[in-house]
Amino acid sequence: MQVATTENGDLIYWAAPVGKNPNDWTTVVTGPRDSDELPEHEFGLAGFPVGVLPGSLRVEAFTPDFPDESPVFVPEED
């Protein structure tokens, strides 16, 4: 289930396997030019931005300078 995007076109998914406890679901990120390989990050939907925005979690699909000095979370409109 896609839950977010970045300004660079990266797609962020919440991996929600059938029958698996939601507390154990992971986050998957793919860049706009990535292959079919989708690396999973052992962070849930809330833990992912908490790790990524302060820079403690590095994601290969993101540019090396992500996040910038003043990251902002903007909810998408329906």
N, C-alpha and C positions, 0 to 999 in steps of 0.2 A: 504494500500500500504506500503510494508516494505521499510524503508529508511535508516536503519543503524543497526549495530550489535556492541556488545562490545566484548572484548577479552574473557569474560566469557561465551559467547554464548547467552547473552540477545538479544532479538529482539525488535527493535523500529519501530513502525508503525505510519504513518500519517493517522488518521481516517478521511476519506473523504466521508461523506454521500452524496448520490445523492440529488441534489436540495438544499443543504446547502451552504451558502456563504463560500468560501475558507478562509476568515478571521476568521471564526468561527470554523474551523476544529481543532481537538485536537490531542494530541499525546498519544499513547498507548504503554506500555512497558510490555513485558512478559519475565520472566527468563526461562532458559532451563528446569527447573523442576517445573514450575508453573502449577496451575490448569487451568481450562477453563476460570476462571475469568480474565478479562482484564481491569485493572483500567485505566481510562482516566485521563490525566493531561491537565488542561486548558491552555496549551501553544501550540502555533502553531509550525510549523517546524523550524522557526528561533529562537523563544523564548525558546524552549526546551533546546538546548545546552547552550544558554546564562544563563539559570538558573541552569542547572546541572553541568557544568564544574567548576564554581567557588564554588559550594557546597551550594548555596542558595535554591535549589530545591532538596529534598530528594526523592528517588524513592525506594520503598520497594523491588523491584526485584533485585536491585543492591546490591553488597556486602557493608557492613557497612563502609569499608575504601575507597569506590568510591566517588569521584575521588581521585587519589593519589595526591601527592604534585605538580606534573608537568603534568597535563593532556594534551593530544595531540589529535587533530582531524585529522584523516587520511581518505581522500575520498577513497571509494572503486573503483576499476577499473572495467570496463565493461567486 
